[in-house]
Amino acid sequence: WAPVLLEMAGIPTIGSDALTLSLSLDKAWANRWFAAAGIPVAAQRTMASRREAEAGSLPAPFPLFVKPRWEGTAKGIRSTSRVESRAALAAEVERIVADYAQPALVEAFVPGPEYTLTLIGNAPPRVLPALERALERKTGIGLHALEGVAGIAEKEPEAELEYRTTGVLPPEVEATLADLARRAFEALECRDFARVDFRLDEAGDPVFLEINPLPTFATDGTFAILAELEGCTLSEMLGRCISAGLDRLGFSRGRAAG
């Protein structure tokens, strides 16, 4: 609510505006928007009841992935979110509707490696190097997204929870990911900073997963990892995000501090 209240009060803000933040939380709408912009997305449909999951048409063959339509921060995602049958699909849709009072978004499950790209700046934003995320062995779901990651670590002590740099990623794939991330940033009219996630399908082609115009700045998150890769501190990396916003607003950091 903070961006809405600040905009109503005429107070300029750093980061994306309230409309962009709100639209990014509607994953079904965002997927349609990005598809219209030529960004590849997984086949999808929303389901609002167990009956619909049991008898309705499917967006793609199994396996499918089920998550809340309107949540952020990976809410509602767990190991059972990947489903292999109608019965499992119906159970997951029923859980989402009951726990979150909203429809479930059902998507084709993209089985390949997962990458996250961070962007800073405007017109155009700078795309930082892609980071590869660790996946749960059994389901192929990103460990970062699963509820109860600590429990996963206990069950799979050798699981690599950290992000990995993409040193072996072919340059042309990295360039394609960067181009798609920039196009997604601009299509949703993000500002100053954002994070965009992709997976590679069986053919090695990128498929959009989600965009986050307000990513975490935690000390173990992507910004901290990228800061280390670039030889700077997390504070310096966050300073770049702030500077991007101040430059867009026509302020200097010195003037803002004064």
Backbone bond lengths (Angstrom), bond angles and torsions (degrees), N, CA, C in turn:
res aa  C-N    CA-C-N  psi(-1)  N-CA   C-N-CA  omega(-1)  CA-C   N-CA-C  phi
1 W - - - 1.462 - - 1.527 112.04 -
2 A 1.321 117.69 -21.35 1.460 119.57 -175.18 1.527 112.57 -56.97
3 P 1.345 120.36 -47.67 1.470 118.83 179.59 1.523 112.97 -60.11
4 V 1.333 117.74 -37.15 1.465 120.81 179.16 1.520 110.41 -63.07
5 L 1.332 116.18 -48.41 1.465 120.24 -177.82 1.524 111.02 -64.44
6 L 1.328 116.80 -40.96 1.459 119.68 -179.87 1.525 111.12 -66.85
7 E 1.329 117.12 -40.31 1.466 119.54 177.79 1.521 110.96 -64.57
8 M 1.328 117.13 -40.38 1.465 120.44 178.16 1.523 111.22 -62.39
9 A 1.338 115.89 -32.43 1.461 120.58 -179.96 1.525 112.54 -86.10
10 G 1.329 116.87 -2.01 1.458 119.91 179.89 1.508 114.12 75.32
11 I 1.324 117.14 22.83 1.463 121.38 -178.91 1.524 108.87 -97.45
12 P 1.329 118.99 121.08 1.467 120.72 -179.09 1.521 111.22 -66.57
13 T 1.312 116.18 148.56 1.457 121.60 -178.32 1.519 110.62 -130.52
14 I 1.317 114.62 156.12 1.455 122.21 172.95 1.522 107.89 -92.06
15 G 1.323 116.23 141.94 1.454 120.55 -178.13 1.518 111.38 97.62
16 S 1.316 115.48 -179.38 1.459 120.89 -176.51 1.517 111.40 -68.66
17 D 1.335 115.20 155.05 1.460 119.30 -178.27 1.524 111.02 -79.56
18 A 1.337 115.05 175.21 1.460 120.77 -174.11 1.520 112.09 -62.06
19 L 1.330 117.47 -36.52 1.461 120.13 -178.86 1.524 110.88 -65.04
20 T 1.316 116.88 -47.79 1.463 120.08 179.30 1.518 111.21 -61.65
21 L 1.328 117.18 -43.73 1.460 120.56 178.97 1.521 111.10 -60.75
22 S 1.322 116.38 -41.86 1.463 120.37 -178.86 1.523 111.36 -68.02
23 L 1.325 116.69 -44.48 1.459 119.99 -177.99 1.520 111.63 -65.08
24 S 1.317 117.18 -33.83 1.465 119.62 -179.61 1.519 111.89 -66.82
25 L 1.332 117.35 -23.36 1.462 120.72 179.98 1.519 112.75 -79.17
26 D 1.330 118.00 -16.89 1.465 120.74 175.08 1.523 107.12 -92.12
27 K 1.319 115.94 92.48 1.459 120.14 -171.02 1.523 112.55 -65.65
28 A 1.326 117.36 -34.38 1.467 119.72 178.83 1.525 110.36 -66.16
29 W 1.325 116.29 -45.92 1.466 119.86 178.78 1.522 110.42 -64.01
30 A 1.340 116.65 -44.86 1.463 120.08 -178.38 1.526 110.96 -59.97
31 N 1.336 117.04 -41.42 1.462 119.55 178.77 1.523 111.55 -60.85
32 R 1.320 117.19 -42.32 1.464 120.02 178.47 1.531 110.86 -64.84
33 W 1.313 116.27 -39.63 1.463 121.07 179.82 1.527 110.83 -62.64
34 F 1.334 115.83 -46.49 1.460 119.03 -178.55 1.526 111.58 -69.73
35 A 1.319 117.19 -35.76 1.464 119.58 176.21 1.522 110.38 -60.61
36 A 1.333 116.72 -40.79 1.464 120.80 178.51 1.523 111.35 -65.36
37 A 1.339 116.32 -25.99 1.464 120.89 178.32 1.526 112.22 -86.84
38 G 1.336 117.05 5.03 1.454 120.69 177.69 1.509 114.93 85.08
39 I 1.329 117.47 15.42 1.460 121.94 178.53 1.525 108.10 -95.95
40 P 1.330 119.16 124.71 1.466 120.79 -175.33 1.524 112.14 -67.24
41 V 1.328 116.20 129.56 1.462 122.63 178.89 1.522 108.77 -127.18
42 A 1.329 116.10 161.97 1.463 120.92 177.14 1.524 110.12 -74.57
43 A 1.338 116.53 147.53 1.463 120.61 174.13 1.524 108.95 -59.28
44 Q 1.330 117.22 140.71 1.461 120.31 -173.24 1.518 111.55 -148.52
45 R 1.334 115.28 163.47 1.455 123.31 164.16 1.520 107.28 -161.16
46 T 1.310 116.18 154.73 1.458 121.16 176.69 1.517 109.32 -93.83
47 M 1.335 115.49 148.56 1.457 122.43 177.57 1.515 108.31 -135.04
48 A 1.329 116.29 129.79 1.461 120.75 -172.84 1.520 113.58 -109.25
49 S 1.330 118.46 3.86 1.464 119.73 -178.81 1.520 110.40 -158.99
50 R 1.322 115.24 160.33 1.463 120.45 175.70 1.522 110.50 -60.94
51 R 1.331 116.76 -41.25 1.459 120.38 -179.25 1.528 110.98 -59.55
52 E 1.320 115.96 -41.69 1.462 119.65 178.93 1.523 110.94 -62.93
53 A 1.334 116.43 -38.39 1.460 120.17 179.02 1.524 111.77 -69.27
54 E 1.319 116.93 -32.31 1.462 120.80 -178.67 1.524 112.65 -75.81
55 A 1.336 116.81 -31.91 1.463 119.25 -171.74 1.523 114.74 -123.83
56 G 1.321 118.16 -14.01 1.456 120.28 -176.01 1.516 112.81 -75.39
57 S 1.323 115.43 166.66 1.465 120.11 177.52 1.525 110.13 -69.94
58 L 1.313 115.67 150.42 1.459 121.60 -179.10 1.525 110.07 -99.05
59 P 1.332 117.55 147.19 1.469 119.49 179.20 1.518 113.22 -72.56
60 A 1.335 116.20 -22.00 1.466 121.55 -176.83 1.525 107.72 -166.03
61 P 1.317 118.22 167.42 1.468 120.15 174.17 1.527 110.88 -63.97
62 F 1.320 116.97 159.34 1.462 120.88 173.23 1.530 109.31 -66.60
63 P 1.363 117.27 150.90 1.461 127.92 4.17 1.528 112.76 -78.21
64 L 1.344 113.79 153.10 1.459 122.09 177.01 1.520 109.08 -121.17
65 F 1.314 115.53 164.07 1.466 121.27 179.82 1.520 108.54 -122.97
66 V 1.335 116.43 132.48 1.464 122.04 -173.72 1.524 109.36 -120.99
67 K 1.336 116.20 129.66 1.460 120.78 178.54 1.522 109.13 -151.11
68 P 1.336 117.96 164.08 1.471 119.84 175.98 1.524 110.68 -62.45
69 R 1.323 115.80 146.57 1.460 119.59 -179.24 1.518 111.76 -72.54
70 W 1.331 118.37 -37.24 1.461 120.67 -166.49 1.526 114.97 -115.21
71 E 1.290 120.31 13.91 1.459 120.59 -177.21 1.526 111.91 -98.02
72 G 1.332 114.68 164.70 1.453 121.74 173.84 1.513 109.83 -122.98
73 T 1.323 116.87 -175.64 1.468 124.50 177.97 1.523 112.50 50.80
74 A 1.313 117.02 35.10 1.469 123.41 175.10 1.523 113.57 60.69
75 K 1.315 117.77 24.17 1.463 119.80 178.07 1.524 110.37 -61.16
76 G 1.312 115.17 138.57 1.453 120.89 175.93 1.508 115.20 85.44
77 I 1.327 118.01 -3.46 1.464 120.40 -178.59 1.526 109.70 -94.21
78 R 1.322 115.81 129.03 1.459 121.87 176.75 1.530 108.41 -148.01
79 S 1.318 116.58 -178.26 1.460 119.67 -174.39 1.519 113.11 -59.43
80 T 1.334 117.33 -29.36 1.465 120.59 -179.78 1.523 112.70 -80.60
81 S 1.338 117.98 0.36 1.468 120.35 -179.94 1.525 111.83 -68.28
82 R 1.313 117.08 -25.20 1.469 120.20 172.13 1.520 107.27 -87.04
83 V 1.322 116.69 123.80 1.468 120.83 -175.08 1.526 110.12 -121.54
84 E 1.340 114.37 148.34 1.466 121.22 -176.54 1.520 112.97 -118.26
85 S 1.348 118.14 0.04 1.461 120.32 -175.58 1.516 110.39 -151.66
86 R 1.317 116.03 166.44 1.463 121.54 176.51 1.520 110.63 -61.24
87 A 1.330 116.62 -41.40 1.462 119.83 -178.15 1.524 111.06 -62.65
88 A 1.331 116.46 -44.56 1.462 120.00 179.07 1.521 110.82 -66.95
89 L 1.319 116.90 -38.31 1.463 120.82 177.41 1.520 110.67 -61.57
90 A 1.327 117.05 -46.79 1.459 120.66 -179.46 1.522 111.24 -60.93
91 A 1.333 116.72 -40.21 1.464 120.20 -179.96 1.522 111.34 -65.46
92 E 1.329 117.15 -41.51 1.462 120.03 -179.38 1.525 111.71 -69.23
93 V 1.322 117.27 -42.40 1.463 119.95 177.75 1.521 109.78 -61.46
94 E 1.314 116.97 -43.41 1.464 120.68 178.74 1.526 110.77 -60.92
95 R 1.334 117.54 -40.55 1.473 121.16 178.86 1.518 111.25 -63.61
96 I 1.325 116.82 -46.39 1.463 120.23 -179.01 1.522 110.74 -61.25
97 V 1.326 116.91 -47.44 1.467 120.76 -178.55 1.523 110.35 -62.32
98 A 1.336 117.57 -41.63 1.464 121.07 -178.28 1.528 111.93 -71.24
99 D 1.329 117.24 -42.87 1.466 120.45 -173.92 1.522 113.44 -81.03
100 Y 1.337 117.31 -29.00 1.460 119.98 -172.45 1.523 113.98 -121.14
101 A 1.333 117.18 0.13 1.475 122.04 176.45 1.528 111.69 51.77
102 Q 1.318 115.62 48.19 1.462 121.62 -179.50 1.521 109.04 -159.19
103 P 1.334 117.04 163.46 1.465 119.04 177.55 1.528 111.22 -66.80
104 A 1.319 114.19 158.84 1.460 120.63 172.50 1.524 109.21 -93.33
105 L 1.313 115.73 145.34 1.458 121.42 172.48 1.524 107.14 -99.88
106 V 1.318 116.18 121.59 1.466 122.47 -178.34 1.525 107.81 -109.99
107 E 1.327 116.01 122.87 1.463 121.25 -175.16 1.523 110.95 -127.65
108 A 1.322 115.80 156.42 1.459 120.17 168.02 1.528 108.31 -61.14
109 F 1.321 117.03 135.18 1.460 120.34 178.88 1.525 109.12 -83.08
110 V 1.317 115.85 122.88 1.471 121.57 179.48 1.525 107.23 -93.43
111 P 1.330 118.75 115.56 1.465 120.92 -166.83 1.522 116.16 -84.45
112 G 1.312 119.14 -7.95 1.457 120.41 -171.63 1.515 114.65 -81.68
113 P 1.332 116.87 -173.31 1.468 121.86 179.59 1.524 111.46 -63.84
114 E 1.332 114.74 153.61 1.467 121.29 -176.22 1.525 109.83 -113.63
115 Y 1.331 115.45 136.75 1.461 121.43 -178.24 1.520 110.24 -130.36
116 T 1.320 115.16 145.02 1.459 120.49 175.04 1.521 108.78 -122.18
117 L 1.329 115.38 137.53 1.465 121.43 -178.95 1.517 109.20 -124.14
118 T 1.311 115.75 132.54 1.456 122.78 179.81 1.524 109.35 -104.16
119 L 1.322 115.26 139.26 1.466 121.08 -179.82 1.520 109.27 -123.21
120 I 1.330 116.05 140.66 1.462 122.43 177.08 1.521 108.22 -135.15
121 G 1.336 116.11 133.49 1.454 120.69 176.10 1.511 112.51 109.00
122 N 1.325 114.86 -171.37 1.462 121.64 -175.66 1.524 109.95 -146.93
123 A 1.317 115.19 150.00 1.476 124.63 167.35 1.523 115.79 47.04
124 P 1.316 120.00 59.92 1.465 126.82 -4.60 1.522 110.70 -97.75
125 P 1.318 117.12 163.37 1.462 119.32 174.78 1.525 110.70 -73.24
126 R 1.308 115.97 154.13 1.461 120.72 173.36 1.529 108.39 -85.74
127 V 1.326 116.37 132.30 1.464 121.28 178.05 1.522 108.41 -98.86
128 L 1.319 116.81 121.02 1.456 121.53 179.72 1.529 109.82 -82.28
129 P 1.341 117.72 165.58 1.472 120.10 -176.43 1.528 112.67 -56.80
130 A 1.327 114.95 144.82 1.462 120.60 178.50 1.523 110.36 -68.56
131 L 1.330 115.67 143.56 1.457 122.22 174.21 1.520 108.39 -116.10
132 E 1.322 116.56 136.41 1.459 121.16 177.97 1.516 109.71 -92.23
133 R 1.330 116.00 136.60 1.458 121.67 -179.41 1.526 110.74 -98.38
134 A 1.320 115.26 144.64 1.459 120.60 176.38 1.521 109.86 -73.33
135 L 1.333 116.20 146.41 1.455 122.32 -178.30 1.526 110.25 -116.85
136 E 1.319 115.86 147.52 1.462 120.18 172.82 1.529 108.23 -66.12
137 R 1.329 116.50 131.50 1.464 119.67 -174.41 1.525 112.78 -60.38
138 K 1.315 116.87 -43.66 1.465 120.20 -172.78 1.519 112.60 -69.30
139 T 1.329 117.21 -42.71 1.464 120.73 -171.93 1.518 114.25 -106.52
140 G 1.327 117.39 -21.71 1.455 120.01 -174.34 1.512 113.68 78.76
141 I 1.339 117.59 10.37 1.463 121.82 177.96 1.528 108.71 -83.27
142 G 1.325 116.95 143.21 1.455 120.62 178.17 1.519 111.83 -59.80
143 L 1.335 116.79 127.57 1.463 120.33 -178.42 1.519 111.86 -61.15
144 H 1.327 117.38 -31.53 1.463 120.32 -178.88 1.522 111.67 -62.95
145 A 1.344 116.94 -26.30 1.463 121.08 -172.93 1.518 113.02 -91.13
146 L 1.318 117.11 -18.52 1.455 119.58 -172.73 1.515 111.91 -74.92
147 E 1.329 116.11 138.58 1.451 121.19 174.04 1.526 108.18 -69.09
148 G 1.340 115.76 135.89 1.460 119.46 178.20 1.518 113.02 76.00
149 V 1.331 117.26 46.43 1.465 120.28 179.76 1.521 111.46 -60.46
150 A 1.343 117.16 -33.01 1.462 119.36 178.82 1.520 110.54 -59.47
151 G 1.333 116.09 -40.13 1.456 119.79 178.11 1.512 111.69 -64.31
152 I 1.319 116.80 -36.87 1.459 120.76 177.90 1.519 109.95 -63.94
153 A 1.321 116.29 -41.52 1.456 120.25 -179.57 1.526 110.98 -62.53
154 E 1.346 116.65 -34.80 1.456 119.60 178.15 1.527 111.02 -68.87
155 K 1.343 116.21 -39.42 1.464 120.19 -179.64 1.521 111.40 -75.26
156 E 1.319 117.05 -32.89 1.456 122.19 -178.21 1.527 108.53 -125.83
157 P 1.335 117.83 74.11 1.467 119.82 -173.99 1.514 113.71 -60.36
158 E 1.346 116.69 -22.64 1.464 118.71 179.65 1.515 111.83 -87.64
159 A 1.334 117.71 -0.68 1.466 120.55 -178.21 1.523 109.86 -62.69
160 E 1.303 116.34 136.01 1.461 122.53 179.83 1.517 108.23 -91.74
161 L 1.344 116.76 102.19 1.449 120.67 -176.13 1.521 112.08 -83.73
162 E 1.339 116.72 -16.87 1.446 118.94 -175.88 1.531 111.30 -77.00
163 Y 1.331 114.07 162.10 1.458 120.26 170.84 1.524 108.88 -75.14
164 R 1.314 115.48 154.78 1.462 120.55 177.96 1.525 108.98 -123.24
165 T 1.317 115.77 143.43 1.460 118.77 175.56 1.520 109.14 -75.21
166 T 1.303 115.57 160.51 1.465 119.95 -172.61 1.519 111.36 -103.67
167 G 1.321 116.45 52.49 1.450 120.08 -176.83 1.513 114.50 -60.53
168 V 1.341 117.38 -27.19 1.463 119.91 -178.53 1.519 112.00 -100.02
169 L 1.313 117.69 3.85 1.464 120.54 179.10 1.524 108.99 -69.62
170 P 1.334 118.54 125.98 1.466 119.78 179.65 1.525 111.01 -55.63
171 P 1.324 117.42 139.55 1.468 120.23 -177.57 1.519 113.43 -54.82
172 E 1.342 117.21 -36.44 1.459 119.04 -178.75 1.530 111.77 -68.66
173 V 1.351 116.62 -32.31 1.467 119.64 177.28 1.525 109.78 -71.21
174 E 1.332 116.19 -43.80 1.466 120.11 177.18 1.524 110.34 -59.08
175 A 1.320 117.13 -41.66 1.465 120.79 179.65 1.523 111.19 -65.72
176 T 1.333 117.06 -38.97 1.463 120.28 178.26 1.519 110.88 -65.78
177 L 1.331 116.76 -43.68 1.465 120.54 177.60 1.525 110.59 -60.05
178 A 1.326 116.65 -44.04 1.464 120.33 -179.58 1.522 111.07 -63.22
179 D 1.323 116.80 -41.37 1.465 120.38 179.51 1.525 111.04 -64.66
180 L 1.328 117.37 -44.13 1.463 120.66 179.50 1.527 110.96 -65.69
181 A 1.334 116.86 -39.33 1.463 119.75 178.62 1.525 110.62 -62.84
182 R 1.316 116.69 -42.63 1.467 120.68 179.03 1.531 110.65 -64.69
183 R 1.317 116.66 -41.52 1.463 119.85 179.15 1.527 111.46 -65.51
184 A 1.320 117.24 -38.18 1.464 120.04 177.50 1.524 110.69 -65.79
185 F 1.322 116.70 -43.00 1.463 122.65 177.68 1.523 110.09 -56.02
186 E 1.318 115.97 -47.03 1.461 120.49 -176.74 1.525 112.06 -75.63
187 A 1.335 117.73 -34.27 1.468 120.25 -179.67 1.520 111.62 -63.68
188 L 1.330 117.14 -36.58 1.462 120.82 179.97 1.527 111.54 -90.84
189 E 1.333 116.53 1.43 1.465 122.91 -179.57 1.528 111.30 57.75
190 C 1.341 114.92 46.01 1.462 119.65 173.67 1.525 109.33 -68.37
191 R 1.328 114.64 161.65 1.461 120.07 -179.64 1.525 110.54 -134.53
192 D 1.300 115.74 137.10 1.463 124.09 165.59 1.532 114.63 75.80
193 F 1.327 118.29 -49.38 1.469 120.81 -179.91 1.525 109.14 -162.41
194 A 1.315 115.64 155.73 1.466 121.73 177.12 1.522 107.99 -171.62
195 R 1.322 114.89 172.42 1.461 121.50 174.92 1.525 108.10 -133.76
196 V 1.332 116.56 138.57 1.463 121.68 -179.34 1.526 108.42 -128.49
197 D 1.337 116.05 135.14 1.461 121.84 -176.77 1.527 111.07 -113.65
198 F 1.327 115.14 142.25 1.463 122.29 179.02 1.521 110.05 -138.10
199 R 1.334 114.77 160.92 1.462 121.91 165.08 1.526 108.25 -127.08
200 L 1.328 114.75 159.01 1.454 120.25 172.94 1.521 108.92 -99.31
201 D 1.327 117.01 134.42 1.458 120.17 179.29 1.529 110.75 -83.58
202 E 1.342 116.20 -172.57 1.465 120.46 -176.43 1.523 112.38 -59.16
203 A 1.313 116.79 -28.95 1.467 120.97 179.92 1.525 112.81 -86.99
204 G 1.337 116.83 -1.98 1.455 120.26 -178.15 1.508 114.27 84.58
205 D 1.335 116.80 12.93 1.464 120.90 179.98 1.526 110.63 -93.74
206 P 1.341 118.60 140.34 1.466 121.27 -178.68 1.527 112.33 -69.02
207 V 1.317 114.94 142.68 1.463 123.02 173.69 1.526 107.50 -128.42
208 F 1.320 116.51 127.68 1.464 122.03 -179.56 1.525 110.64 -64.59
209 L 1.339 116.87 136.29 1.464 122.13 174.21 1.517 111.60 -105.29
210 E 1.329 116.77 -58.81 1.459 119.66 179.08 1.517 110.23 -164.90
211 I 1.334 114.28 163.94 1.459 121.62 174.88 1.517 108.13 -122.23
212 N 1.320 116.07 141.16 1.461 121.25 178.93 1.531 108.42 -127.22
213 P 1.346 117.83 101.23 1.466 120.22 179.16 1.530 113.42 -73.55
214 L 1.332 117.19 -9.32 1.462 120.88 177.36 1.529 108.29 -130.73
215 P 1.330 117.34 71.49 1.466 120.99 -176.41 1.518 111.50 -74.09
216 T 1.323 115.28 164.32 1.456 120.00 179.26 1.528 111.04 -69.91
217 F 1.318 114.72 145.82 1.460 121.22 173.57 1.529 110.22 -111.73
218 A 1.331 116.63 26.28 1.463 121.59 -178.32 1.527 110.69 -62.55
219 T 1.320 115.31 156.88 1.465 120.34 -176.81 1.525 113.00 -69.77
220 D 1.344 117.46 -12.85 1.465 119.96 176.38 1.529 111.69 -113.20
221 G 1.337 116.88 16.36 1.458 121.43 -177.52 1.515 112.75 -93.79
222 T 1.322 115.19 -171.58 1.464 120.35 -174.22 1.523 112.80 -64.91
223 F 1.333 118.00 -36.97 1.463 119.51 -179.38 1.526 110.67 -62.94
224 A 1.331 116.80 -40.87 1.460 120.44 179.55 1.523 111.02 -65.72
225 I 1.329 116.66 -41.19 1.465 120.39 179.13 1.522 110.60 -64.82
226 L 1.322 116.16 -44.78 1.463 120.02 -179.87 1.524 111.45 -65.87
227 A 1.326 116.79 -34.90 1.464 119.70 176.70 1.524 110.42 -61.24
228 E 1.329 116.15 -43.64 1.463 120.02 178.96 1.528 110.88 -62.72
229 L 1.327 116.14 -41.04 1.464 119.86 179.50 1.522 111.80 -63.33
230 E 1.329 116.10 -33.38 1.464 120.14 -178.02 1.526 112.41 -91.21
231 G 1.333 116.64 1.16 1.450 120.18 177.19 1.511 114.49 74.43
232 C 1.336 116.69 29.68 1.462 120.12 177.50 1.523 109.15 -129.24
233 T 1.315 116.91 175.33 1.456 121.31 179.15 1.522 110.33 -88.78
234 L 1.329 115.49 164.08 1.460 119.43 175.48 1.520 110.16 -61.44
235 S 1.335 117.29 -37.87 1.467 120.25 178.70 1.522 110.98 -60.84
236 E 1.326 116.35 -40.92 1.464 119.45 178.38 1.528 111.19 -66.54
237 M 1.331 116.40 -38.18 1.464 119.50 177.97 1.527 110.65 -64.94
238 L 1.317 116.91 -42.45 1.459 120.11 177.42 1.526 110.73 -66.40
239 G 1.331 116.21 -32.46 1.458 119.49 176.00 1.521 111.92 -60.90
240 R 1.326 116.91 -34.12 1.467 120.10 176.76 1.535 110.78 -65.01
241 C 1.332 115.86 -38.75 1.472 119.51 177.78 1.525 110.39 -63.88
242 I 1.332 115.78 -44.17 1.464 120.28 179.59 1.526 110.20 -64.39
243 S 1.330 116.28 -42.93 1.466 119.83 179.75 1.521 111.42 -61.88
244 A 1.338 116.86 -37.22 1.467 120.01 178.80 1.519 110.39 -60.92
245 G 1.342 115.96 -42.15 1.455 119.35 178.61 1.516 112.79 -68.52
246 L 1.325 116.65 -42.46 1.463 120.00 -179.91 1.524 111.34 -65.52
247 D 1.326 116.55 -39.23 1.470 119.53 177.08 1.524 110.69 -62.86
248 R 1.322 116.56 -42.56 1.470 120.05 179.29 1.521 111.11 -62.00
249 L 1.325 116.37 -37.01 1.461 121.51 -178.78 1.527 112.66 -81.38
250 G 1.333 116.73 -7.87 1.456 119.76 179.68 1.506 113.60 85.10
251 F 1.344 116.66 18.44 1.457 121.27 177.84 1.524 109.12 -104.76
252 S 1.324 114.83 160.02 1.457 120.10 168.31 1.507 107.15 -106.84
253 R 1.322 117.09 157.27 1.465 119.40 179.86 1.517 111.04 -63.15
254 G 1.340 116.45 -37.44 1.451 119.02 179.59 1.508 112.31 -64.41
255 R 1.334 116.04 -41.74 1.463 119.85 179.34 1.519 110.80 -65.48
256 A 1.377 115.78 -40.94 1.458 118.93 -179.57 1.514 110.67 -63.96
257 A 1.349 116.55 -38.52 1.456 119.17 -179.31 1.512 111.09 -67.50
258 G 1.319 116.94 -32.28 1.450 119.99 -179.27 1.483 112.27 -79.08
